[in-house]
């Protein structure tokens, strides 16, 4: 089985999907975390999709990933954020 890191050639554009309950400040909180790890992320490119019932919000941030370590750090910080339910 191939190593997942070997399948990515850095730098590369990498979409990250972040889900959480629909609440004030959720998108801004996610943008702040993403920009700490990918300072060139352009918030205007953020894609938002509410769940069918509107209880949850899915955000897709496509970043320019420069290394596996920075990508891992970003995932860890997003997963640890109290407003985030899931990161894919």
C-alpha distances in whole Angstrom, upper triangle without the diagonal:
4,7,9,12,11,11,15,18,20,23,22,24,22,23,24,25,27,29,33,36,38,41,43,41,37,36,38,36,33,34,36,32,30,33,33,29,30,33,33,32,35,36,37,34,33,33,34,34,36,35,37,39,39,38,35,34,31,31,28,28,27,27,26,23,24,21,18,21,24,21,21,24,25,23,25,28,28,26,29,32,34,35,31,30,26,24,21
4,6,9,7,8,11,14,17,19,19,21,19,21,22,24,26,28,32,35,37,40,41,39,36,35,36,35,31,32,33,30,28,30,30,26,27,30,30,29,32,33,35,32,31,31,33,33,35,34,37,39,39,38,34,33,30,29,26,26,24,24,23,20,20,18,15,18,21,19,18,22,23,21,23,26,26,25,28,31,34,34,30,29,26,23,20
4,6,5,7,10,12,15,17,17,19,17,19,20,22,24,27,30,33,36,37,39,37,33,32,34,32,28,29,30,27,25,27,27,23,24,27,28,27,30,31,33,30,29,29,31,32,34,33,36,38,38,37,33,32,28,27,25,24,22,22,21,17,18,15,12,15,17,16,15,19,20,18,20,23,23,23,25,28,31,31,28,27,24,21,18
4,5,5,7,11,13,15,14,16,14,16,16,18,20,23,26,30,32,34,35,33,30,29,30,28,25,26,27,24,22,24,24,20,21,24,24,23,26,28,29,26,25,26,27,28,30,30,33,35,34,33,29,28,25,24,21,20,19,18,18,15,15,13,10,13,15,13,12,16,17,15,17,20,20,20,23,25,28,28,24,24,20,17,15
4,5,6,8,10,12,12,14,13,15,16,19,21,24,27,31,33,34,35,33,30,28,29,28,24,25,26,22,20,22,22,18,18,22,22,22,25,26,28,25,25,26,28,29,31,31,34,36,35,34,30,29,25,24,21,20,18,17,15,12,12,9,7,10,12,11,11,14,15,15,16,19,20,20,22,24,28,28,25,25,21,18,16
4,5,7,10,13,13,15,15,17,18,21,24,27,30,34,36,37,38,36,33,31,32,31,27,28,29,26,23,25,25,21,21,24,24,24,27,29,30,27,27,28,30,31,34,34,37,39,38,37,33,32,28,26,23,22,20,19,17,14,14,11,10,13,15,14,14,18,19,18,20,23,23,23,26,28,31,32,28,28,25,21,19
4,7,10,12,11,13,12,15,16,19,22,25,29,32,34,36,37,35,31,30,31,30,26,26,28,25,22,24,25,21,20,24,23,22,25,27,28,25,25,25,28,28,31,31,34,36,35,35,31,29,26,24,21,20,18,17,16,13,14,12,11,15,16,14,15,19,19,18,20,23,23,23,26,28,31,31,27,27,23,20,17
4,6,8,8,10,9,13,14,18,20,24,27,31,32,34,35,32,29,27,28,27,24,23,25,22,19,21,21,18,17,20,19,19,22,24,25,22,22,23,25,27,30,30,33,36,34,34,30,28,24,22,19,17,15,14,12,10,10,9,8,12,13,11,13,16,16,16,19,21,21,21,24,26,29,29,25,26,22,19,16
4,6,6,10,11,14,16,20,23,26,29,33,34,36,36,33,31,28,29,28,25,24,26,23,20,21,22,18,17,20,18,19,21,24,25,22,23,24,27,29,32,33,36,38,37,36,33,30,26,24,21,19,16,14,11,9,9,9,10,13,14,13,15,18,18,18,21,23,23,24,27,28,31,31,28,29,25,21,19
3,5,9,10,14,16,19,22,25,28,32,33,34,34,31,29,26,27,26,23,22,23,21,17,18,18,15,13,16,15,16,19,21,23,21,21,23,26,28,31,32,36,38,36,36,32,29,26,23,20,17,14,12,9,7,5,6,8,11,11,11,13,15,15,17,19,21,21,23,25,26,30,29,26,28,24,21,19
4,7,9,13,15,19,21,25,28,31,32,33,33,30,28,25,25,25,22,20,21,19,16,16,17,14,12,14,13,14,16,19,21,18,20,21,25,27,30,32,35,37,35,35,31,28,25,22,19,16,13,10,6,5,4,7,9,12,11,11,14,16,15,17,19,20,20,23,25,26,29,29,26,27,25,21,19
4,6,10,12,16,19,22,26,29,30,31,31,28,26,23,24,24,20,19,21,19,15,16,17,14,12,15,13,13,15,18,19,16,17,19,22,24,27,29,32,34,32,32,29,26,22,19,16,13,10,8,6,5,7,9,10,14,12,11,14,16,15,16,19,20,20,22,24,25,28,27,24,26,23,19,17
4,7,10,13,16,20,23,26,26,28,28,26,23,20,21,21,18,16,19,17,14,15,17,14,11,14,12,10,12,15,16,12,13,15,18,20,24,25,28,31,29,29,25,22,19,16,12,10,6,6,5,6,9,11,12,15,13,11,15,16,14,15,19,19,18,20,23,23,26,25,22,23,20,17,15
4,7,10,13,16,20,23,24,25,26,24,21,18,20,19,16,15,17,15,12,14,16,13,11,14,13,11,13,15,16,13,13,14,16,18,21,23,26,28,26,26,23,20,16,14,10,8,5,5,6,6,10,11,11,14,12,9,12,14,12,12,16,17,15,17,20,20,23,22,19,20,17,13,11
4,7,10,13,17,20,20,22,23,21,18,15,17,17,14,13,16,15,11,14,16,14,12,15,14,11,13,13,14,11,10,10,13,14,18,19,22,24,22,23,19,16,12,10,6,6,4,6,9,9,13,14,14,16,14,11,13,15,12,12,15,16,14,15,19,18,21,19,16,17,14,11,9
4,6,10,13,17,18,20,21,18,15,13,15,15,11,12,14,12,10,13,15,12,12,15,15,12,14,13,15,12,10,10,12,13,16,17,21,22,21,20,16,14,10,8,6,5,6,8,11,10,14,15,13,15,13,10,11,13,10,9,12,13,10,12,15,15,17,16,13,14,11,7,6
4,7,10,14,15,17,18,17,13,12,15,14,10,12,15,13,11,15,17,15,15,18,18,14,15,14,15,13,10,9,10,10,13,13,17,19,17,16,13,10,7,6,4,6,9,11,14,14,18,18,17,18,16,13,14,15,12,10,13,14,10,11,15,14,16,14,11,11,8,6,5
4,7,10,12,14,15,14,10,9,12,11,8,10,13,11,10,14,16,15,15,18,18,15,16,14,16,14,11,10,10,11,12,13,16,17,15,14,10,8,6,5,6,8,11,13,16,16,20,20,18,19,17,14,14,15,11,10,12,12,8,9,12,11,12,10,7,8,6,5,6
4,7,9,11,14,13,9,10,13,12,10,13,15,14,14,17,19,18,19,21,22,18,19,16,18,16,13,12,10,9,10,10,13,14,12,11,7,6,4,6,9,11,14,16,20,20,23,23,22,22,20,17,17,18,15,12,14,14,10,10,13,11,11,9,6,6,5,6,8
4,6,8,11,11,7,9,12,11,10,13,15,14,15,18,19,20,20,22,23,20,20,17,19,19,15,14,11,11,10,10,14,13,11,9,6,6,7,9,12,14,17,19,23,23,26,26,24,24,22,20,19,19,16,14,15,14,11,11,12,10,9,6,5,5,7,9,12
4,6,10,11,8,10,13,12,12,15,17,17,18,21,22,23,24,25,26,23,23,19,21,21,17,16,12,12,9,9,12,11,9,6,4,6,9,11,15,17,20,22,26,26,29,30,28,28,26,23,23,23,20,18,19,17,14,14,15,12,11,7,8,7,10,13,15
4,7,9,7,9,12,12,12,15,17,17,18,21,22,24,24,25,26,22,22,18,19,19,15,14,11,10,8,9,12,10,7,6,5,5,9,11,14,17,20,22,26,27,30,31,30,30,27,25,25,24,21,20,21,19,16,17,18,15,13,9,10,11,13,15,17
4,6,6,9,11,11,12,14,16,17,18,20,22,23,24,24,25,22,22,18,19,20,16,16,13,13,11,13,15,14,10,9,8,9,12,13,16,18,22,23,27,28,31,31,31,30,27,26,26,25,21,21,21,19,16,17,17,14,12,9,11,12,15,17,20
4,6,8,9,10,12,13,14,16,18,19,20,23,23,23,24,21,20,17,18,19,16,16,14,15,13,16,18,17,13,12,12,11,14,14,17,18,22,23,27,28,31,32,31,30,28,26,27,25,22,22,22,20,17,19,18,15,13,10,13,15,17,19,22
4,6,5,6,9,10,10,12,14,15,17,19,20,19,21,18,17,14,16,17,14,15,13,15,15,17,20,19,16,15,13,12,14,13,16,16,20,20,24,25,27,28,28,27,24,23,24,22,19,19,20,17,14,17,16,13,12,9,11,14,17,17,20
4,5,5,6,9,10,11,12,14,16,17,18,19,20,17,17,13,15,16,13,13,11,13,12,14,18,17,14,12,10,9,10,9,13,13,17,18,22,22,25,26,25,25,22,20,21,19,16,16,17,14,12,13,14,10,10,7,8,11,13,14,16
4,5,5,6,9,10,11,12,14,16,16,16,17,14,13,10,11,12,9,10,9,11,12,15,18,18,15,14,12,9,9,7,10,10,14,15,19,20,23,24,24,24,21,19,20,19,15,16,17,15,12,14,15,12,13,10,10,13,14,13,16
4,5,5,6,9,10,10,12,15,15,14,16,13,12,9,12,13,11,13,12,15,15,18,22,22,18,17,15,13,13,11,13,12,15,16,19,20,23,24,24,24,20,19,21,19,15,17,18,15,13,16,16,12,13,11,12,15,16,16,18
4,5,5,6,9,10,11,13,14,14,16,14,14,12,15,16,13,15,14,16,17,19,22,22,19,17,15,13,13,11,13,13,16,16,19,20,22,23,23,22,18,18,18,16,13,14,15,11,9,12,12,9,10,8,9,13,14,14,17
4,5,5,6,9,10,11,12,13,14,12,12,10,13,13,10,12,12,14,15,17,21,21,18,17,14,12,11,8,10,9,12,13,16,16,19,20,20,19,16,15,15,14,10,11,13,10,7,11,11,9,11,9,8,12,12,11,13
4,5,5,6,9,10,10,10,11,8,9,7,10,11,9,11,12,15,17,20,23,24,20,20,17,14,13,10,10,8,11,11,14,15,18,19,20,19,16,15,16,15,11,13,15,12,10,14,15,12,14,12,12,15,15,14,16
4,6,5,6,9,10,9,12,10,11,10,13,14,12,15,16,19,20,23,26,26,23,22,19,17,16,13,14,12,14,13,16,16,18,19,20,19,15,15,16,14,11,13,14,11,10,14,14,11,14,13,13,17,17,15,18
4,6,5,7,9,10,12,11,13,12,15,15,13,16,16,19,20,22,26,26,23,22,19,17,15,13,13,11,13,12,14,14,16,17,17,15,12,12,13,10,7,10,10,7,7,11,11,9,12,12,11,15,14,13,15
4,5,5,6,8,9,7,10,9,13,12,11,14,15,18,20,22,26,27,24,23,19,16,15,11,11,8,10,8,11,11,13,14,15,14,11,10,12,10,7,9,11,9,8,12,13,12,15,14,13,16,15,12,14
4,5,5,4,7,6,9,9,12,13,12,15,17,20,22,25,28,29,26,25,22,19,18,14,14,10,11,9,11,12,13,15,16,15,12,12,14,12,9,12,14,12,11,15,16,14,17,17,16,19,18,16,17
4,6,6,9,9,12,13,16,16,15,19,20,23,25,27,31,31,28,27,24,21,20,17,16,13,14,12,13,12,13,14,15,14,10,11,13,10,8,12,12,10,11,15,14,13,17,17,16,20,19,17,18
4,6,9,9,12,13,17,16,15,18,20,23,25,27,31,32,29,28,24,22,20,16,15,12,12,9,10,9,10,11,12,10,7,8,10,8,6,10,11,9,11,14,14,14,18,18,17,19,18,15,16
4,5,6,9,11,14,13,13,16,19,22,24,27,30,31,29,28,25,22,19,16,14,10,10,7,7,7,9,11,12,12,8,9,12,11,8,12,14,13,13,16,17,17,20,20,18,21,19,16,17
4,6,8,10,14,14,14,18,20,23,26,28,32,33,30,30,26,23,21,18,16,12,12,9,9,11,11,14,16,15,12,13,15,14,12,15,17,15,15,19,20,18,22,21,20,23,22,19,20
4,6,9,12,11,13,16,19,23,25,28,32,33,30,30,27,23,21,17,15,12,11,8,8,10,11,14,17,17,13,14,17,16,14,17,19,18,17,21,22,21,24,23,22,25,23,20,20
4,6,9,8,9,13,15,19,22,24,28,29,26,26,23,20,17,14,12,8,8,6,7,10,12,15,17,17,14,13,16,15,12,15,18,16,15,19,20,19,22,20,19,22,20,17,18
4,5,6,8,11,14,18,21,24,27,28,25,26,23,19,17,13,12,9,9,8,10,13,16,19,20,21,17,17,20,19,16,18,21,19,17,21,22,21,23,21,20,23,22,19,19
4,5,5,9,11,15,17,21,24,25,22,22,20,16,15,11,10,8,10,10,13,15,18,21,22,22,19,18,20,19,16,18,20,18,16,19,21,18,21,18,18,20,20,18,18
4,6,8,11,14,17,21,23,25,22,23,20,17,15,12,11,10,11,12,15,18,20,23,24,25,22,20,23,23,19,21,23,21,19,22,24,22,24,21,20,23,22,20,20
4,6,10,13,16,19,22,24,21,23,20,16,14,10,9,7,8,10,12,15,18,21,22,23,20,18,21,21,18,19,22,21,18,21,23,21,23,21,19,21,20,18,18
4,7,10,13,16,19,21,18,19,16,12,10,7,6,5,7,10,13,16,19,21,22,23,19,17,20,20,16,17,20,18,15,18,20,18,20,17,16,18,17,15,15
4,7,10,13,16,18,15,17,14,10,8,6,5,7,9,12,16,18,21,23,23,24,22,19,21,22,18,18,21,20,17,19,21,19,21,17,16,17,16,14,14
4,7,10,13,15,12,13,10,7,6,5,7,9,12,15,19,20,24,26,25,26,24,21,23,23,19,18,21,20,16,18,21,18,19,15,14,15,15,14,14
4,7,9,11,9,11,9,6,5,7,9,12,15,18,21,23,27,28,27,28,26,23,24,25,21,20,23,22,18,19,22,19,20,16,15,15,14,14,15
4,7,8,5,7,6,4,6,9,12,15,18,21,25,26,29,30,29,30,28,25,26,26,23,21,23,23,19,19,22,19,19,15,14,14,14,15,16
4,5,5,6,5,6,7,11,14,17,20,23,27,27,31,32,30,31,29,26,27,27,24,22,24,23,20,20,22,20,19,16,15,13,14,15,16
4,6,8,8,10,11,14,17,20,23,26,30,31,34,35,34,35,33,30,30,31,28,26,28,27,23,23,25,24,23,19,18,17,17,19,19
4,6,8,10,13,16,19,22,25,28,32,33,36,37,35,36,34,31,31,32,29,27,28,27,24,23,25,23,22,18,18,16,18,20,21
4,6,7,10,13,17,20,23,26,30,30,34,35,33,34,32,29,29,29,26,25,26,25,21,21,23,21,19,16,16,15,16,18,20
4,7,10,14,17,20,23,26,30,30,34,34,32,33,31,28,28,28,25,23,24,23,19,19,20,18,16,13,13,12,14,17,18
4,7,10,13,16,20,22,26,26,30,30,29,29,27,24,24,24,21,19,21,20,16,16,18,16,14,11,10,9,11,13,15
4,7,10,13,16,19,23,23,27,28,26,27,25,22,23,23,19,18,20,18,15,15,17,15,14,11,10,10,11,12,13
4,7,10,13,16,20,20,24,24,23,24,22,19,20,20,17,15,18,17,13,14,17,15,15,12,10,10,9,10,10
4,6,10,13,16,17,21,22,21,22,19,17,18,18,15,14,17,15,12,14,16,14,15,12,10,12,11,10,10
4,6,10,13,14,18,19,19,20,18,15,17,17,14,13,16,16,13,15,18,16,18,15,13,14,12,10,9
4,6,10,11,15,16,17,18,15,12,15,15,12,12,15,14,12,14,17,16,18,16,14,16,14,11,11
4,7,9,13,14,15,17,14,12,15,16,12,13,17,16,14,17,20,19,22,20,17,19,16,13,12
4,6,9,11,13,14,11,9,13,13,11,12,15,15,14,17,19,19,22,20,18,20,18,14,13
4,6,9,11,13,11,10,13,14,12,14,17,17,16,19,22,21,25,24,21,23,21,17,16
4,6,8,10,7,6,10,11,10,12,15,15,15,18,20,20,24,23,21,22,20,16,15
4,7,9,7,8,11,12,12,14,16,17,18,20,22,22,26,26,23,25,23,19,18
4,5,5,6,9,10,11,13,14,16,17,19,20,22,25,26,23,25,22,18,17
4,6,5,6,9,10,11,12,14,15,16,18,20,24,24,21,22,20,16,15
4,5,5,6,9,10,11,12,14,15,17,19,22,23,21,22,20,17,16
4,5,5,6,9,10,11,12,14,15,17,21,21,19,21,19,15,16
4,5,5,6,9,10,11,12,14,16,19,19,17,18,16,12,12
4,5,5,6,9,10,10,12,14,18,19,16,17,15,12,12
4,5,5,6,9,10,11,12,16,17,15,17,15,13,14
4,5,5,6,9,10,11,15,15,13,15,13,10,12
4,6,5,6,9,10,13,14,11,12,10,7,9
4,5,5,6,9,12,14,11,13,11,9,11
4,5,5,6,10,11,10,12,12,10,13
4,5,5,9,9,7,9,8,7,10
4,6,8,9,6,8,7,6,10
4,6,9,8,9,10,10,13
4,6,6,8,10,10,14
4,6,8,11,12,16
4,7,9,11,15
4,6,8,11
4,7,10
4,7
4
